[in-house]
Amino acid sequence: MRIINISDTKASLSHLIKKVQETNESIIIGKAGKPVAILSAYREDTSLRELGGSWSGKVKMAEDFDDIDEQIIDDYHNSTIFPDK
């Protein structure tokens, strides 16, 4: 990695970004000869995401979760909330 001064970076940022993308090599940006930042290519994380989160193992789905309660279905279809006029 080479060090490039901030003023030089400002003048040629587009060129430096293109170079970083093509070579996949980072560039150190310096001020008064001391490193202050790194310009590097973005790498997208393509690894599979682990699902679960903080509730993993703490919540259990009831065995009858998908069972249909006929009374609820009947009440829904025969509701008198909006009676016919």
mmCIF file as gemmi writes it, N, C-alpha and C atoms, coordinates in Angstrom:
data_model
loop_
_atom_site.group_PDB
_atom_site.id
_atom_site.type_symbol
_atom_site.label_atom_id
_atom_site.label_alt_id
_atom_site.label_comp_id
_atom_site.label_asym_id
_atom_site.label_entity_id
_atom_site.label_seq_id
_atom_site.pdbx_PDB_ins_code
_atom_site.Cartn_x
_atom_site.Cartn_y
_atom_site.Cartn_z
_atom_site.occupancy
_atom_site.B_iso_or_equiv
_atom_site.pdbx_formal_charge
_atom_site.auth_seq_id
_atom_site.auth_asym_id
_atom_site.pdbx_PDB_model_num
ATOM 1 N N . MET Axp A 1 ? 0.844 -1.183 0 1 0 ? 1 A 1
ATOM 2 C CA . MET Axp A 1 ? 0 0 0 1 0 ? 1 A 1
ATOM 3 C C . MET Axp A 1 ? 0.884 1.239 0 1 0 ? 1 A 1
ATOM 4 N N . ARG Axp A 2 ? 0.498 2.182 -0.787 1 0 ? 2 A 1
ATOM 5 C CA . ARG Axp A 2 ? 1.27 3.421 -0.826 1 0 ? 2 A 1
ATOM 6 C C . ARG Axp A 2 ? 0.473 4.538 -0.173 1 0 ? 2 A 1
ATOM 7 N N . ILE Axp A 3 ? 1.17 5.545 0.328 1 0 ? 3 A 1
ATOM 8 C CA . ILE Axp A 3 ? 0.53 6.681 0.985 1 0 ? 3 A 1
ATOM 9 C C . ILE Axp A 3 ? 0.395 7.826 -0.012 1 0 ? 3 A 1
ATOM 10 N N . ILE Axp A 4 ? -0.809 8.386 -0.105 1 0 ? 4 A 1
ATOM 11 C CA . ILE Axp A 4 ? -1.075 9.534 -0.973 1 0 ? 4 A 1
ATOM 12 C C . ILE Axp A 4 ? -1.584 10.668 -0.098 1 0 ? 4 A 1
ATOM 13 N N . ASN Axp A 5 ? -1.049 11.863 -0.306 1 0 ? 5 A 1
ATOM 14 C CA . ASN Axp A 5 ? -1.435 13.034 0.461 1 0 ? 5 A 1
ATOM 15 C C . ASN Axp A 5 ? -2.899 13.399 0.193 1 0 ? 5 A 1
ATOM 16 N N . ILE Axp A 6 ? -3.563 13.994 1.181 1 0 ? 6 A 1
ATOM 17 C CA . ILE Axp A 6 ? -4.968 14.368 1.054 1 0 ? 6 A 1
ATOM 18 C C . ILE Axp A 6 ? -5.2 15.284 -0.146 1 0 ? 6 A 1
ATOM 19 N N . SER Axp A 7 ? -4.346 16.262 -0.347 1 0 ? 7 A 1
ATOM 20 C CA . SER Axp A 7 ? -4.542 17.195 -1.467 1 0 ? 7 A 1
ATOM 21 C C . SER Axp A 7 ? -4.448 16.468 -2.807 1 0 ? 7 A 1
ATOM 22 N N . ASP Axp A 8 ? -3.542 15.506 -2.92 1 0 ? 8 A 1
ATOM 23 C CA . ASP Axp A 8 ? -3.437 14.711 -4.147 1 0 ? 8 A 1
ATOM 24 C C . ASP Axp A 8 ? -4.671 13.821 -4.318 1 0 ? 8 A 1
ATOM 25 N N . THR Axp A 9 ? -5.185 13.331 -3.201 1 0 ? 9 A 1
ATOM 26 C CA . THR Axp A 9 ? -6.383 12.486 -3.235 1 0 ? 9 A 1
ATOM 27 C C . THR Axp A 9 ? -7.573 13.278 -3.751 1 0 ? 9 A 1
ATOM 28 N N . LYS Axp A 10 ? -7.72 14.518 -3.259 1 0 ? 10 A 1
ATOM 29 C CA . LYS Axp A 10 ? -8.828 15.372 -3.72 1 0 ? 10 A 1
ATOM 30 C C . LYS Axp A 10 ? -8.764 15.579 -5.227 1 0 ? 10 A 1
ATOM 31 N N . ALA Axp A 11 ? -7.582 15.794 -5.736 1 0 ? 11 A 1
ATOM 32 C CA . ALA Axp A 11 ? -7.407 16.104 -7.155 1 0 ? 11 A 1
ATOM 33 C C . ALA Axp A 11 ? -7.655 14.9 -8.056 1 0 ? 11 A 1
ATOM 34 N N . SER Axp A 12 ? -7.436 13.698 -7.528 1 0 ? 12 A 1
ATOM 35 C CA . SER Axp A 12 ? -7.546 12.523 -8.397 1 0 ? 12 A 1
ATOM 36 C C . SER Axp A 12 ? -8.392 11.403 -7.789 1 0 ? 12 A 1
ATOM 37 N N . LEU Axp A 13 ? -9.431 11.764 -7.043 1 0 ? 13 A 1
ATOM 38 C CA . LEU Axp A 13 ? -10.24 10.758 -6.362 1 0 ? 13 A 1
ATOM 39 C C . LEU Axp A 13 ? -10.875 9.763 -7.332 1 0 ? 13 A 1
ATOM 40 N N . SER Axp A 14 ? -11.452 10.226 -8.415 1 0 ? 14 A 1
ATOM 41 C CA . SER Axp A 14 ? -12.088 9.316 -9.387 1 0 ? 14 A 1
ATOM 42 C C . SER Axp A 14 ? -11.083 8.302 -9.923 1 0 ? 14 A 1
ATOM 43 N N . HIS Axp A 15 ? -9.896 8.774 -10.255 1 0 ? 15 A 1
ATOM 44 C CA . HIS Axp A 15 ? -8.844 7.883 -10.757 1 0 ? 15 A 1
ATOM 45 C C . HIS Axp A 15 ? -8.434 6.868 -9.684 1 0 ? 15 A 1
ATOM 46 N N . LEU Axp A 16 ? -8.296 7.322 -8.446 1 0 ? 16 A 1
ATOM 47 C CA . LEU Axp A 16 ? -7.893 6.422 -7.358 1 0 ? 16 A 1
ATOM 48 C C . LEU Axp A 16 ? -8.954 5.363 -7.081 1 0 ? 16 A 1
ATOM 49 N N . ILE Axp A 17 ? -10.22 5.766 -7.125 1 0 ? 17 A 1
ATOM 50 C CA . ILE Axp A 17 ? -11.304 4.801 -6.91 1 0 ? 17 A 1
ATOM 51 C C . ILE Axp A 17 ? -11.293 3.74 -8.007 1 0 ? 17 A 1
ATOM 52 N N . LYS Axp A 18 ? -11.105 4.162 -9.239 1 0 ? 18 A 1
ATOM 53 C CA . LYS Axp A 18 ? -11.045 3.209 -10.35 1 0 ? 18 A 1
ATOM 54 C C . LYS Axp A 18 ? -9.883 2.239 -10.166 1 0 ? 18 A 1
ATOM 55 N N . LYS Axp A 19 ? -8.737 2.768 -9.735 1 0 ? 19 A 1
ATOM 56 C CA . LYS Axp A 19 ? -7.564 1.93 -9.535 1 0 ? 19 A 1
ATOM 57 C C . LYS Axp A 19 ? -7.795 0.91 -8.421 1 0 ? 19 A 1
ATOM 58 N N . VAL Axp A 20 ? -8.417 1.353 -7.337 1 0 ? 20 A 1
ATOM 59 C CA . VAL Axp A 20 ? -8.706 0.448 -6.219 1 0 ? 20 A 1
ATOM 60 C C . VAL Axp A 20 ? -9.66 -0.662 -6.666 1 0 ? 20 A 1
ATOM 61 N N . GLN Axp A 21 ? -10.668 -0.307 -7.466 1 0 ? 21 A 1
ATOM 62 C CA . GLN Axp A 21 ? -11.615 -1.31 -7.96 1 0 ? 21 A 1
ATOM 63 C C . GLN Axp A 21 ? -10.934 -2.332 -8.872 1 0 ? 21 A 1
ATOM 64 N N . GLU Axp A 22 ? -10.065 -1.853 -9.734 1 0 ? 22 A 1
ATOM 65 C CA . GLU Axp A 22 ? -9.415 -2.736 -10.704 1 0 ? 22 A 1
ATOM 66 C C . GLU Axp A 22 ? -8.363 -3.632 -10.073 1 0 ? 22 A 1
ATOM 67 N N . THR Axp A 23 ? -7.575 -3.086 -9.144 1 0 ? 23 A 1
ATOM 68 C CA . THR Axp A 23 ? -6.466 -3.849 -8.568 1 0 ? 23 A 1
ATOM 69 C C . THR Axp A 23 ? -6.82 -4.521 -7.249 1 0 ? 23 A 1
ATOM 70 N N . ASN Axp A 24 ? -7.913 -4.087 -6.639 1 0 ? 24 A 1
ATOM 71 C CA . ASN Axp A 24 ? -8.326 -4.598 -5.33 1 0 ? 24 A 1
ATOM 72 C C . ASN Axp A 24 ? -7.252 -4.348 -4.271 1 0 ? 24 A 1
ATOM 73 N N . GLU Axp A 25 ? -6.431 -3.332 -4.506 1 0 ? 25 A 1
ATOM 74 C CA . GLU Axp A 25 ? -5.369 -2.958 -3.574 1 0 ? 25 A 1
ATOM 75 C C . GLU Axp A 25 ? -5.738 -1.633 -2.902 1 0 ? 25 A 1
ATOM 76 N N . SER Axp A 26 ? -5.642 -1.581 -1.582 1 0 ? 26 A 1
ATOM 77 C CA . SER Axp A 26 ? -6.007 -0.389 -0.828 1 0 ? 26 A 1
ATOM 78 C C . SER Axp A 26 ? -4.966 0.712 -0.984 1 0 ? 26 A 1
ATOM 79 N N . ILE Axp A 27 ? -5.411 1.947 -0.775 1 0 ? 27 A 1
ATOM 80 C CA . ILE Axp A 27 ? -4.521 3.108 -0.818 1 0 ? 27 A 1
ATOM 81 C C . ILE Axp A 27 ? -4.645 3.839 0.511 1 0 ? 27 A 1
ATOM 82 N N . ILE Axp A 28 ? -3.517 4.18 1.11 1 0 ? 28 A 1
ATOM 83 C CA . ILE Axp A 28 ? -3.51 4.904 2.371 1 0 ? 28 A 1
ATOM 84 C C . ILE Axp A 28 ? -3.495 6.393 2.066 1 0 ? 28 A 1
ATOM 85 N N . ILE Axp A 29 ? -4.388 7.137 2.726 1 0 ? 29 A 1
ATOM 86 C CA . ILE Axp A 29 ? -4.441 8.581 2.568 1 0 ? 29 A 1
ATOM 87 C C . ILE Axp A 29 ? -3.771 9.189 3.79 1 0 ? 29 A 1
ATOM 88 N N . GLY Axp A 30 ? -2.818 10.093 3.541 1 0 ? 30 A 1
ATOM 89 C CA . GLY Axp A 30 ? -2.054 10.661 4.636 1 0 ? 30 A 1
ATOM 90 C C . GLY Axp A 30 ? -2.148 12.17 4.726 1 0 ? 30 A 1
ATOM 91 N N . LYS Axp A 31 ? -1.811 12.67 5.91 1 0 ? 31 A 1
ATOM 92 C CA . LYS Axp A 31 ? -1.755 14.102 6.152 1 0 ? 31 A 1
ATOM 93 C C . LYS Axp A 31 ? -0.436 14.381 6.86 1 0 ? 31 A 1
ATOM 94 N N . ALA Axp A 32 ? 0.359 15.231 6.247 1 0 ? 32 A 1
ATOM 95 C CA . ALA Axp A 32 ? 1.691 15.549 6.765 1 0 ? 32 A 1
ATOM 96 C C . ALA Axp A 32 ? 2.528 14.279 6.93 1 0 ? 32 A 1
ATOM 97 N N . GLY Axp A 33 ? 2.367 13.36 5.986 1 0 ? 33 A 1
ATOM 98 C CA . GLY Axp A 33 ? 3.174 12.146 5.991 1 0 ? 33 A 1
ATOM 99 C C . GLY Axp A 33 ? 2.691 11.051 6.93 1 0 ? 33 A 1
ATOM 100 N N . LYS Axp A 34 ? 1.602 11.292 7.666 1 0 ? 34 A 1
ATOM 101 C CA . LYS Axp A 34 ? 1.087 10.284 8.596 1 0 ? 34 A 1
ATOM 102 C C . LYS Axp A 34 ? -0.239 9.729 8.064 1 0 ? 34 A 1
ATOM 103 N N . PRO Axp A 35 ? -0.426 8.423 8.113 1 0 ? 35 A 1
ATOM 104 C CA . PRO Axp A 35 ? -1.667 7.812 7.631 1 0 ? 35 A 1
ATOM 105 C C . PRO Axp A 35 ? -2.879 8.27 8.452 1 0 ? 35 A 1
ATOM 106 N N . VAL Axp A 36 ? -3.983 8.604 7.754 1 0 ? 36 A 1
ATOM 107 C CA . VAL Axp A 36 ? -5.214 9.012 8.438 1 0 ? 36 A 1
ATOM 108 C C . VAL Axp A 36 ? -6.437 8.22 7.963 1 0 ? 36 A 1
ATOM 109 N N . ALA Axp A 37 ? -6.378 7.617 6.783 1 0 ? 37 A 1
ATOM 110 C CA . ALA Axp A 37 ? -7.518 6.876 6.254 1 0 ? 37 A 1
ATOM 111 C C . ALA Axp A 37 ? -7.046 5.87 5.215 1 0 ? 37 A 1
ATOM 112 N N . ILE Axp A 38 ? -7.925 4.924 4.908 1 0 ? 38 A 1
ATOM 113 C CA . ILE Axp A 38 ? -7.629 3.926 3.878 1 0 ? 38 A 1
ATOM 114 C C . ILE Axp A 38 ? -8.757 3.933 2.857 1 0 ? 38 A 1
ATOM 115 N N . LEU Axp A 39 ? -8.395 3.974 1.584 1 0 ? 39 A 1
ATOM 116 C CA . LEU Axp A 39 ? -9.358 3.852 0.491 1 0 ? 39 A 1
ATOM 117 C C . LEU Axp A 39 ? -9.25 2.422 -0.022 1 0 ? 39 A 1
ATOM 118 N N . SER Axp A 40 ? -10.335 1.683 0.102 1 0 ? 40 A 1
ATOM 119 C CA . SER Axp A 40 ? -10.299 0.288 -0.34 1 0 ? 40 A 1
ATOM 120 C C . SER Axp A 40 ? -11.592 -0.058 -1.068 1 0 ? 40 A 1
ATOM 121 N N . ALA Axp A 41 ? -11.551 -1.122 -1.841 1 0 ? 41 A 1
ATOM 122 C CA . ALA Axp A 41 ? -12.712 -1.561 -2.607 1 0 ? 41 A 1
ATOM 123 C C . ALA Axp A 41 ? -13.751 -2.16 -1.671 1 0 ? 41 A 1
ATOM 124 N N . TYR Axp A 42 ? -15.016 -1.931 -1.999 1 0 ? 42 A 1
ATOM 125 C CA . TYR Axp A 42 ? -16.116 -2.496 -1.235 1 0 ? 42 A 1
ATOM 126 C C . TYR Axp A 42 ? -16.282 -3.955 -1.625 1 0 ? 42 A 1
ATOM 127 N N . ARG Axp A 43 ? -16.396 -4.804 -0.627 1 0 ? 43 A 1
ATOM 128 C CA . ARG Axp A 43 ? -16.619 -6.228 -0.872 1 0 ? 43 A 1
ATOM 129 C C . ARG Axp A 43 ? -17.955 -6.607 -0.241 1 0 ? 43 A 1
ATOM 130 N N . GLU Axp A 44 ? -18.878 -7.024 -1.079 1 0 ? 44 A 1
ATOM 131 C CA . GLU Axp A 44 ? -20.197 -7.404 -0.582 1 0 ? 44 A 1
ATOM 132 C C . GLU Axp A 44 ? -20.109 -8.743 0.137 1 0 ? 44 A 1
ATOM 133 N N . ASP Axp A 45 ? -20.752 -8.822 1.29 1 0 ? 45 A 1
ATOM 134 C CA . ASP Axp A 45 ? -20.774 -10.05 2.063 1 0 ? 45 A 1
ATOM 135 C C . ASP Axp A 45 ? -21.785 -10.995 1.43 1 0 ? 45 A 1
ATOM 136 N N . THR Axp A 46 ? -21.305 -12.088 0.851 1 0 ? 46 A 1
ATOM 137 C CA . THR Axp A 46 ? -22.19 -13.036 0.18 1 0 ? 46 A 1
ATOM 138 C C . THR Axp A 46 ? -22.412 -14.299 1.007 1 0 ? 46 A 1
ATOM 139 N N . SER Axp A 47 ? -21.901 -14.316 2.234 1 0 ? 47 A 1
ATOM 140 C CA . SER Axp A 47 ? -22.095 -15.489 3.076 1 0 ? 47 A 1
ATOM 141 C C . SER Axp A 47 ? -23.555 -15.583 3.503 1 0 ? 47 A 1
ATOM 142 N N . LEU Axp A 48 ? -24 -16.795 3.749 1 0 ? 48 A 1
ATOM 143 C CA . LEU Axp A 48 ? -25.38 -17.001 4.166 1 0 ? 48 A 1
ATOM 144 C C . LEU Axp A 48 ? -25.593 -16.415 5.551 1 0 ? 48 A 1
ATOM 145 N N . ARG Axp A 49 ? -26.717 -15.761 5.719 1 0 ? 49 A 1
ATOM 146 C CA . ARG Axp A 49 ? -27.038 -15.133 6.986 1 0 ? 49 A 1
ATOM 147 C C . ARG Axp A 49 ? -27.601 -16.172 7.943 1 0 ? 49 A 1
ATOM 148 N N . GLU Axp A 50 ? -27.14 -16.139 9.184 1 0 ? 50 A 1
ATOM 149 C CA . GLU Axp A 50 ? -27.651 -17.062 10.185 1 0 ? 50 A 1
ATOM 150 C C . GLU Axp A 50 ? -28.922 -16.486 10.777 1 0 ? 50 A 1
ATOM 151 N N . LEU Axp A 51 ? -30.001 -17.245 10.683 1 0 ? 51 A 1
ATOM 152 C CA . LEU Axp A 51 ? -31.277 -16.791 11.2 1 0 ? 51 A 1
ATOM 153 C C . LEU Axp A 51 ? -31.442 -17.229 12.649 1 0 ? 51 A 1
ATOM 154 N N . GLY Axp A 52 ? -32.319 -16.583 13.347 1 0 ? 52 A 1
ATOM 155 C CA . GLY Axp A 52 ? -32.586 -16.977 14.725 1 0 ? 52 A 1
ATOM 156 C C . GLY Axp A 52 ? -32.767 -15.766 15.6 1 0 ? 52 A 1
ATOM 157 N N . GLY Axp A 53 ? -31.742 -15.006 15.78 1 0 ? 53 A 1
ATOM 158 C CA . GLY Axp A 53 ? -31.825 -13.807 16.588 1 0 ? 53 A 1
ATOM 159 C C . GLY Axp A 53 ? -31.923 -14.103 18.069 1 0 ? 53 A 1
ATOM 160 N N . SER Axp A 54 ? -32.303 -13.097 18.84 1 0 ? 54 A 1
ATOM 161 C CA . SER Axp A 54 ? -32.307 -13.212 20.29 1 0 ? 54 A 1
ATOM 162 C C . SER Axp A 54 ? -33.439 -14.087 20.817 1 0 ? 54 A 1
ATOM 163 N N . TRP Axp A 55 ? -34.464 -14.347 20.012 1 0 ? 55 A 1
ATOM 164 C CA . TRP Axp A 55 ? -35.579 -15.186 20.461 1 0 ? 55 A 1
ATOM 165 C C . TRP Axp A 55 ? -35.365 -16.663 20.118 1 0 ? 55 A 1
ATOM 166 N N . SER Axp A 56 ? -34.269 -16.977 19.437 1 0 ? 56 A 1
ATOM 167 C CA . SER Axp A 56 ? -34.013 -18.352 19.034 1 0 ? 56 A 1
ATOM 168 C C . SER Axp A 56 ? -33.973 -19.271 20.253 1 0 ? 56 A 1
ATOM 169 N N . GLY Axp A 57 ? -34.792 -20.33 20.222 1 0 ? 57 A 1
ATOM 170 C CA . GLY Axp A 57 ? -34.837 -21.291 21.306 1 0 ? 57 A 1
ATOM 171 C C . GLY Axp A 57 ? -35.718 -20.876 22.469 1 0 ? 57 A 1
ATOM 172 N N . LYS Axp A 58 ? -36.271 -19.678 22.451 1 0 ? 58 A 1
ATOM 173 C CA . LYS Axp A 58 ? -37.091 -19.181 23.549 1 0 ? 58 A 1
ATOM 174 C C . LYS Axp A 58 ? -38.58 -19.22 23.235 1 0 ? 58 A 1
ATOM 175 N N . VAL Axp A 59 ? -38.922 -19.41 21.962 1 0 ? 59 A 1
ATOM 176 C CA . VAL Axp A 59 ? -40.319 -19.389 21.546 1 0 ? 59 A 1
ATOM 177 C C . VAL Axp A 59 ? -40.657 -20.737 20.929 1 0 ? 59 A 1
ATOM 178 N N . LYS Axp A 60 ? -41.826 -21.252 21.282 1 0 ? 60 A 1
ATOM 179 C CA . LYS Axp A 60 ? -42.261 -22.534 20.749 1 0 ? 60 A 1
ATOM 180 C C . LYS Axp A 60 ? -43.607 -22.341 20.054 1 0 ? 60 A 1
ATOM 181 N N . MET Axp A 61 ? -43.762 -22.919 18.879 1 0 ? 61 A 1
ATOM 182 C CA . MET Axp A 61 ? -44.994 -22.842 18.118 1 0 ? 61 A 1
ATOM 183 C C . MET Axp A 61 ? -45.923 -23.947 18.616 1 0 ? 61 A 1
ATOM 184 N N . ALA Axp A 62 ? -47.174 -23.604 18.899 1 0 ? 62 A 1
ATOM 185 C CA . ALA Axp A 62 ? -48.151 -24.581 19.365 1 0 ? 62 A 1
ATOM 186 C C . ALA Axp A 62 ? -48.408 -25.62 18.278 1 0 ? 62 A 1
ATOM 187 N N . GLU Axp A 63 ? -48.67 -26.848 18.693 1 0 ? 63 A 1
ATOM 188 C CA . GLU Axp A 63 ? -48.919 -27.934 17.745 1 0 ? 63 A 1
ATOM 189 C C . GLU Axp A 63 ? -50.141 -27.652 16.878 1 0 ? 63 A 1
ATOM 190 N N . ASP Axp A 64 ? -51.146 -26.966 17.447 1 0 ? 64 A 1
ATOM 191 C CA . ASP Axp A 64 ? -52.382 -26.706 16.71 1 0 ? 64 A 1
ATOM 192 C C . ASP Axp A 64 ? -52.417 -25.312 16.084 1 0 ? 64 A 1
ATOM 193 N N . PHE Axp A 65 ? -51.263 -24.728 15.836 1 0 ? 65 A 1
ATOM 194 C CA . PHE Axp A 65 ? -51.181 -23.366 15.304 1 0 ? 65 A 1
ATOM 195 C C . PHE Axp A 65 ? -51.962 -23.202 14.004 1 0 ? 65 A 1
ATOM 196 N N . ASP Axp A 66 ? -51.856 -24.156 13.109 1 0 ? 66 A 1
ATOM 197 C CA . ASP Axp A 66 ? -52.502 -24.055 11.8 1 0 ? 66 A 1
ATOM 198 C C . ASP Axp A 66 ? -53.923 -24.616 11.774 1 0 ? 66 A 1
ATOM 199 N N . ASP Axp A 67 ? -54.39 -25.159 12.875 1 0 ? 67 A 1
ATOM 200 C CA . ASP Axp A 67 ? -55.752 -25.699 12.906 1 0 ? 67 A 1
ATOM 201 C C . ASP Axp A 67 ? -56.768 -24.56 12.804 1 0 ? 67 A 1
ATOM 202 N N . ILE Axp A 68 ? -57.859 -24.825 12.102 1 0 ? 68 A 1
ATOM 203 C CA . ILE Axp A 68 ? -58.883 -23.805 11.891 1 0 ? 68 A 1
ATOM 204 C C . ILE Axp A 68 ? -59.976 -23.963 12.951 1 0 ? 68 A 1
ATOM 205 N N . ASP Axp A 69 ? -60.306 -22.872 13.612 1 0 ? 69 A 1
ATOM 206 C CA . ASP Axp A 69 ? -61.392 -22.866 14.587 1 0 ? 69 A 1
ATOM 207 C C . ASP Axp A 69 ? -62.673 -22.518 13.829 1 0 ? 69 A 1
ATOM 208 N N . GLU Axp A 70 ? -63.54 -23.504 13.689 1 0 ? 70 A 1
ATOM 209 C CA . GLU Axp A 70 ? -64.762 -23.327 12.901 1 0 ? 70 A 1
ATOM 210 C C . GLU Axp A 70 ? -65.652 -22.222 13.473 1 0 ? 70 A 1
ATOM 211 N N . GLN Axp A 71 ? -65.668 -22.042 14.781 1 0 ? 71 A 1
ATOM 212 C CA . GLN Axp A 71 ? -66.493 -21.006 15.407 1 0 ? 71 A 1
ATOM 213 C C . GLN Axp A 71 ? -66.044 -19.612 14.967 1 0 ? 71 A 1
ATOM 214 N N . ILE Axp A 72 ? -64.737 -19.407 14.892 1 0 ? 72 A 1
ATOM 215 C CA . ILE Axp A 72 ? -64.206 -18.108 14.451 1 0 ? 72 A 1
ATOM 216 C C . ILE Axp A 72 ? -64.562 -17.856 12.985 1 0 ? 72 A 1
ATOM 217 N N . ILE Axp A 73 ? -64.432 -18.877 12.157 1 0 ? 73 A 1
ATOM 218 C CA . ILE Axp A 73 ? -64.772 -18.745 10.741 1 0 ? 73 A 1
ATOM 219 C C . ILE Axp A 73 ? -66.261 -18.427 10.59 1 0 ? 73 A 1
ATOM 220 N N . ASP Axp A 74 ? -67.094 -19.121 11.333 1 0 ? 74 A 1
ATOM 221 C CA . ASP Axp A 74 ? -68.534 -18.894 11.277 1 0 ? 74 A 1
ATOM 222 C C . ASP Axp A 74 ? -68.881 -17.477 11.731 1 0 ? 74 A 1
ATOM 223 N N . ASP Axp A 75 ? -68.272 -17.042 12.852 1 0 ? 75 A 1
ATOM 224 C CA . ASP Axp A 75 ? -68.521 -15.69 13.345 1 0 ? 75 A 1
ATOM 225 C C . ASP Axp A 75 ? -68.086 -14.634 12.332 1 0 ? 75 A 1
ATOM 226 N N . TYR Axp A 76 ? -66.996 -14.879 11.657 1 0 ? 76 A 1
ATOM 227 C CA . TYR Axp A 76 ? -66.487 -13.936 10.661 1 0 ? 76 A 1
ATOM 228 C C . TYR Axp A 76 ? -67.472 -13.791 9.494 1 0 ? 76 A 1
ATOM 229 N N . HIS Axp A 77 ? -67.916 -14.915 8.963 1 0 ? 77 A 1
ATOM 230 C CA . HIS Axp A 77 ? -68.78 -14.877 7.783 1 0 ? 77 A 1
ATOM 231 C C . HIS Axp A 77 ? -70.212 -14.456 8.118 1 0 ? 77 A 1
ATOM 232 N N . ASN Axp A 78 ? -70.656 -14.672 9.341 1 0 ? 78 A 1
ATOM 233 C CA . ASN Axp A 78 ? -72.025 -14.334 9.723 1 0 ? 78 A 1
ATOM 234 C C . ASN Axp A 78 ? -72.061 -13.151 10.681 1 0 ? 78 A 1
ATOM 235 N N . SER Axp A 79 ? -71.117 -12.258 10.553 1 0 ? 79 A 1
ATOM 236 C CA . SER Axp A 79 ? -71 -11.112 11.438 1 0 ? 79 A 1
ATOM 237 C C . SER Axp A 79 ? -72.148 -10.138 11.233 1 0 ? 79 A 1
ATOM 238 N N . THR Axp A 80 ? -72.551 -9.48 12.315 1 0 ? 80 A 1
ATOM 239 C CA . THR Axp A 80 ? -73.598 -8.458 12.232 1 0 ? 80 A 1
ATOM 240 C C . THR Axp A 80 ? -73.014 -7.067 12.477 1 0 ? 80 A 1
ATOM 241 N N . ILE Axp A 81 ? -71.743 -6.921 12.31 1 0 ? 81 A 1
ATOM 242 C CA . ILE Axp A 81 ? -71.1 -5.62 12.492 1 0 ? 81 A 1
ATOM 243 C C . ILE Axp A 81 ? -71.642 -4.642 11.451 1 0 ? 81 A 1
ATOM 244 N N . PHE Axp A 82 ? -71.765 -5.095 10.213 1 0 ? 82 A 1
ATOM 245 C CA . PHE Axp A 82 ? -72.3 -4.263 9.156 1 0 ? 82 A 1
ATOM 246 C C . PHE Axp A 82 ? -73.563 -4.944 8.61 1 0 ? 82 A 1
ATOM 247 N N . PRO Axp A 83 ? -74.664 -4.806 9.298 1 0 ? 83 A 1
ATOM 248 C CA . PRO Axp A 83 ? -75.884 -5.483 8.84 1 0 ? 83 A 1
ATOM 249 C C . PRO Axp A 83 ? -76.363 -4.92 7.508 1 0 ? 83 A 1
ATOM 250 N N . ASP Axp A 84 ? -77.047 -5.767 6.786 1 0 ? 84 A 1
ATOM 251 C CA . ASP Axp A 84 ? -77.595 -5.336 5.493 1 0 ? 84 A 1
ATOM 252 C C . ASP Axp A 84 ? -78.638 -4.261 5.731 1 0 ? 84 A 1
ATOM 253 N N . LYS Axp A 85 ? -78.727 -3.314 4.825 1 0 ? 85 A 1
ATOM 254 C CA . LYS Axp A 85 ? -79.694 -2.214 4.954 1 0 ? 85 A 1
ATOM 255 C C . LYS Axp A 85 ? -81.004 -2.577 4.336 1 0 ? 85 A 1
